Amino acid sequence: MSKFSRIVIATAIFMGPPAGALLAQGTPGSGTSPTASPSTTTDKGTAKKKPAKKMTRQQEIDQSIDSGTVPSRYRGSVPQEYQQYVPFAK
């Protein structure tokens, strides 16, 4: 009898629903999940402009050569008394 009960238990474990289905709160596409409704109302408020792409190092060097200026990110490495002599990009 104990052999029969072991077989029944093993069959129930293998034939039962997967654990993920028991714990799932809803499918992403069905719209029944609790997080689906707030995200649609906040989409309008979060629409912002994307920041401009940063230039590559070579593009920055080329632009500084063309304009005859030094990129402003180097301003901190120049002592304060000499900054008036360096043509930083504006």
C-alpha positions as CSV (number, residue, x, y, z in Angstrom):
1,M,0.0,0.0,0.0
2,S,2.8,2.4,0.8
3,K,4.3,1.8,-2.7
4,F,0.9,2.7,-4.2
5,S,0.7,6.0,-2.2
6,R,4.3,6.9,-3.3
7,I,3.3,6.5,-6.9
8,V,0.1,8.6,-6.4
9,I,2.1,11.3,-4.7
10,A,4.8,11.3,-7.4
11,T,2.2,11.4,-10.1
12,A,0.4,14.3,-8.5
13,I,3.7,16.3,-8.2
14,F,4.6,15.7,-11.8
15,M,1.1,16.2,-13.2
16,G,0.2,19.3,-11.1
17,P,0.5,22.8,-12.4
18,P,3.9,24.4,-12.5
19,A,4.9,26.4,-9.4
20,G,5.2,29.6,-11.5
21,A,1.6,29.4,-12.6
22,L,0.5,29.1,-8.9
23,L,2.5,32.2,-8.0
24,A,1.8,34.4,-11.0
25,Q,-0.4,37.4,-10.6
26,G,-1.3,37.9,-14.2
27,T,0.2,37.7,-17.7
28,P,2.0,40.8,-18.9
29,G,-0.2,41.2,-22.1
30,S,-3.5,40.7,-20.4
31,G,-3.7,43.9,-18.6
32,T,-4.8,42.2,-15.4
33,S,-1.6,42.8,-13.5
34,P,-1.8,45.5,-10.8
35,T,1.1,47.4,-12.3
36,A,-0.4,47.7,-15.8
37,S,-2.9,50.5,-15.0
38,P,-0.6,53.0,-13.3
39,S,2.0,52.7,-16.0
40,T,-0.4,53.8,-18.7
41,T,-1.5,56.9,-16.8
42,T,2.1,58.0,-16.0
43,D,3.4,57.6,-19.6
44,K,2.0,61.0,-20.5
45,G,3.8,62.8,-17.7
46,T,7.2,61.1,-18.2
47,A,7.6,62.0,-21.8
48,K,10.8,64.1,-21.9
49,K,13.3,65.1,-24.5
50,K,16.3,62.8,-24.8
51,P,19.6,64.4,-23.9
52,A,21.9,65.1,-26.9
53,K,24.4,62.4,-27.7
54,K,27.9,62.9,-26.3
55,M,30.6,63.4,-28.9
56,T,33.3,60.9,-29.2
57,R,36.8,61.9,-28.1
58,Q,37.9,62.3,-31.7
59,Q,34.9,64.4,-32.6
60,E,35.6,66.6,-29.6
61,I,39.3,67.0,-30.7
62,D,38.3,67.8,-34.3
63,Q,35.8,70.5,-33.2
64,S,38.2,72.1,-30.8
65,I,40.8,72.3,-33.6
66,D,38.3,73.8,-36.0
67,S,37.1,76.4,-33.5
68,G,40.5,77.1,-32.0
69,T,39.2,76.5,-28.4
70,V,39.8,74.1,-25.6
71,P,36.9,72.0,-24.3
72,S,35.4,73.4,-21.1
73,R,35.8,70.1,-19.3
74,Y,39.5,70.9,-19.0
75,R,38.8,74.2,-17.1
76,G,39.2,72.6,-13.7
77,S,42.7,71.4,-14.5
78,V,43.9,74.9,-15.3
79,P,44.8,77.2,-12.3
80,Q,42.4,80.1,-11.7
81,E,45.0,82.8,-12.5
82,Y,45.7,81.3,-16.0
83,Q,42.1,80.6,-17.1
84,Q,41.8,84.0,-18.7
85,Y,44.6,83.1,-21.2
86,V,43.0,79.8,-22.3
87,P,40.3,79.9,-25.0
88,F,37.7,77.6,-23.5
89,A,34.7,76.6,-25.6
90,K,31.6,78.4,-24.6
